[in-house]
Amino acid sequence: MIINTEGIVLRQRKIANNRRMIVIFTKQYGKLSAGTSINEKSRSKAALALRPFTYAEYDIFKGREAYSVNSASVSKSFYSIGEDIDRFMTASSFIEYLDKVLAEGEPMPKLFDLSLDFLQSVSVCNSDPETLLFAFIVKTLGMLGVAPELGCCVNCGKKPEDFGEGRKMFSVSDGGIICPECAQEEKRGADSLIYRPGFDIIDVFRYFESKPIKTFEKVDLKPEVRKEVRELLADYTDRYLGVDALRSLKGLEVQ
Ligand SMILES: [Zn+2]
């Protein structure tokens, strides 16, 4: 059977007999691995579709045990990502994140569309592209079933308006905002990961969640906010999704 699908290449590697194994995030079939004998080095239309940061259409033969890409054609190349180190590093973390959170054969069309929006925005943004990655990740948490609790204390259910004075805290280990009393309790545990950000954590999450990705093409976060958001999201995605894509990005920060 031949299937035709839109997709984004996540990674590829050489296998035997001059063939490559490519992992594609397809819109209709989710993530899938397929062999191909398309020569990536050639200048053919199909070869261009195997490049990173390319949105393409693929004709894939579905055999009994494996997929094989027969032909491909580029729908859109976000080539400008490769021309800027910040865009490139951010988009690489994005690919690493996607590859990690997607399960083979599980279609996630909304996440696919969001991914295209992300690539588009990174390719044209004129601010720090990392903000786009934060927005993308926050938006995916709900789709992946690991949205943080922001409506009430994740431990006792108290509403944030009853938290009293002081900054709102966020417990990564519990998965949401936490009231001062529960945070006090929690701190005694060895496993607690409580953040007390210098900004309103609920507002920031809601902002990332509610605005289209495009909004963040022009947003530059203050360096201290950026650092805190990055650390919080790195811990959160590590804990709930087993991803360390943000950590590798963190290593790049020049302090
Ligand atoms: Zn509480």
Residues whose N, C-alpha, C, O or C-beta is under 5 A from the ligand:
A	BS01	ZN	C153 N155 C156 G157 K158 C179 C182
